[in-house]
Amino acid sequence: MTDLLIDDIGTLVTNDPSLGEGPLGLVRDGALLIGDGAVRWAGPQTATPQAAADERVDAAGRTVVPGFVDSHSHLVFAGDRTAEFAARMSGRPYTAGGIRTTVEATRAASSETLSRNMRRLVAEALRSGTTTIECKSGYGLTVAHERRSLEVAREHTDEVTFMGAHVVAPEYAERPDDYVDLVCTAMLDACAPHAKWIDVFCERGAFDGDQTRTILAAGARRGLLPRVHANQLGPGPGVQIAVELDAASADHATHLSDDDVEALAASSTVATLLPAAEFSTRAAYPDARRLLDAGVTVALAADCNPGSSYTTNMPFCIALAVREMGMTPDEAVWSATMGGARALRRTDVGHLGVGARADAVLLDAPSHAHLSYRPGVPLVSAVWRGGEAAVA
């Protein structure tokens, strides 16, 4: 693997305060040296190490940011829910029930179709700067189909989450406790070897607090780490359960009490906000300002799924967070990079400090603030993942 020097960087966002200004570790007129897939050096161009790199990229005064870390997605699916989206735009409210439409289509699809669709979405995300992405199961809801979904996900990412507890499978609609038993026994036995995380949709129309605790405990016994879909559609116990179980993240976190905010602030659980879901469902946006002012660690993720957030575009989510959720441009960029890494409990991604995996994005802009200042504009000019050119 060749050494690469990216120089004449107008603004280098390192997310390492020891290297530059503020929480983003901003370096003006900077340079970045990459070798063996990792960051070897980052700092002012005038202090660039003299050793020659094999390759040089002239950033021409543009901006370099860490690759985006998308810590919440549902990419293993088949089918289309355009009609549901159109109905919502005509006034029908969002509920969890539409998930069952995707379950039917996903079960009917071949593994090759599912893998091809996920490959397309991961490539799409990469083109907009996402270099690390998490993926959940949850559209199979049988032992065999959930295992297959995880096997497909593992072809494309290391961050794989078992989510057999997305909704109650249609065959168990009148026997939800029996479905919880299935998830906790045969389904987890088959699926745990293929996943790193376990997630539960703790929400009305899905799983209540007791069921959520039971499922997450069963996953923990098999070595899976917890995450929780929490407080999306209304107040509920999800955030408190996430904190109680030291979950890596409580995702959505839209409807929070003061106690919920205080619990998050006193914990290591990240509040992962998904503004594209509110955009696509015309729901109220979470109050990021309230969380940040309380000292909560906040991540942004795209929540790509066919029903409530069919986007892989993290710059879009950054723009929404700034416009609709009270975040500053700096906070939104940090949450889409370092915040996502914290939500995955990763220390090797989300920043460009020495030793980090060399995931870097060149923006055709003089500042990272242009990600929210110029919404909808394709600013990503080049992407390196592990030091290798992935988009150019």
Order of alpha helices (4+ residues) and beta strands (2+ residues): beta-beta-beta-beta-beta-beta-alpha-alpha-alpha-beta-alpha-beta-alpha-alpha-beta-alpha-beta-alpha-beta-alpha-beta-alpha-alpha-beta-alpha-alpha-beta-alpha-beta-beta
